[in-house]
Amino acid sequence: MSKPLCWSSLAWILGLAVWVPSHAQDLSFALTIKDHRFEPSELQVPAGKRFTLVVKNLDPTAEEFESHDLKLEKVIPGRREASLTVRPLKPGTYEFVGEFHQKTAKGRIVAK
Amino acid sequence: MLATAVIVLREVLEAALVVSIVLAATRGVVGRGAWVSYGIVAGTLGALVVAAFADVLSAAASGLGQEIFNATVLFIAVAMLGWHNVWMTRHGREMAANLKSVGTAVRVGDKPLYALSIVVTMAILREGSELVLFLYGIASAGPGQTTELAGGFALGMAAGLMLAVGMYFGLLRVPAKHLFTVTGWLILLLAAGMAGQGAAYLVQADILPPLGETIWDSSYLLPDDSVIGKLMHTLVGYTARPYGIQLGFYAVTLAVVLVLTKITHGSTRRPAA
């Protein structure tokens, strides 16, 4: 292994060791999918805070929650819910869609 | 119908390209058709099973089943692709020599066809299960959806197939001497990209740290969900907003496979010297 490679892999390992997941996240926001629409379609969240996004799918069929802005994608089977961890966001607007019903299932998260 | 077709295309694109690259990489090998077919059949059946048990999978590992499953499927594919490349450094030259004598298929008994067969299975399994859920959703919306479903599916599949066939015949235009070098690089990049994507799933599951939330943002140039973005994603691992650790997995995969092929190459040459 070359020297720079050695150093970079060392840096990765150290990075892993230093990173301690802070699972103390009391902050939680909920979204509901019904008739292939998100409710609410706009969610206000505080910027710079980690939170859990709970997405409840009330439809009988699956939906894929997808957001390139938040870098999240998860299939939520019909009549199930899924939790997603959102790491601290910079202030701004983050769009998300239900990939299986993009015409109607749209929404955004506004971090302030 | 077009919107459905685009989603179908996006989901089948990766598998289609993987199959065409695998077919090019096994050119002239007896029995490759059968192995690739096994891979396709196993992947399709697997996708149906995964879709049917989607709620079990999602609930597994305290809700992180999906992420862990996707990452595992990707890492298995990475290992098989890497193994193929290492194997090829040893046997690529004889295979290329055989190819040049036109029309003779070679029986390279121990060419790890099963490895590439597994790669095909993994490629279909992951996105195939999403496709099944998507189509099932349309189908259950009512009997009026048949045109939408059949038309969108046929159109998207046809487009994916055309891309794959184009890629395959494009690769066959590469002179026999260089074909396996080219497919070797394609497979290497495929593997690195999959490793990066696997890492991204583990970041989403909060198992790996992102080590840099957004290293660059090229989403305004080439968004991830465009067909070209998806194409580049499969071929070279393109991501519009990569995590640091994604780039790390990409680089480490490249380095490890290259180093392993170097070592193998060295050890096969030494006796001749």
Chai-1 contact restraints between the chains, C-beta under 6 A:
chainA,res_idxA,chainB,res_idxB,connection_type,confidence,min_distance_angstrom,max_distance_angstrom,comment,restraint_id
A,L5,B,A255,contact,1.0,0.0,6.0,A-B,restraint_1
A,W12,B,G248,contact,1.0,0.0,6.0,A-B,restraint_2
A,G15,B,L211,contact,1.0,0.0,6.0,A-B,restraint_3
A,W19,B,P209,contact,1.0,0.0,6.0,A-B,restraint_4
A,T61,B,G137,contact,1.0,0.0,6.0,A-B,restraint_5
A,T61,B,S140,contact,1.0,0.0,6.0,A-B,restraint_6
A,A62,B,L133,contact,1.0,0.0,6.0,A-B,restraint_7
A,A62,B,G137,contact,1.0,0.0,6.0,A-B,restraint_8
A,H68,B,D224,contact,1.0,0.0,6.0,A-B,restraint_9
A,P77,B,A54,contact,1.0,0.0,6.0,A-B,restraint_10
A,P77,B,D55,contact,1.0,0.0,6.0,A-B,restraint_11
A,P77,B,S58,contact,1.0,0.0,6.0,A-B,restraint_12
A,R80,B,D55,contact,1.0,0.0,6.0,A-B,restraint_13
A,S83,B,G63,contact,1.0,0.0,6.0,A-B,restraint_14
A,T85,B,D206,contact,1.0,0.0,6.0,A-B,restraint_15
A,F100,B,F134,contact,1.0,0.0,6.0,A-B,restraint_16
A,F100,B,G137,contact,1.0,0.0,6.0,A-B,restraint_17
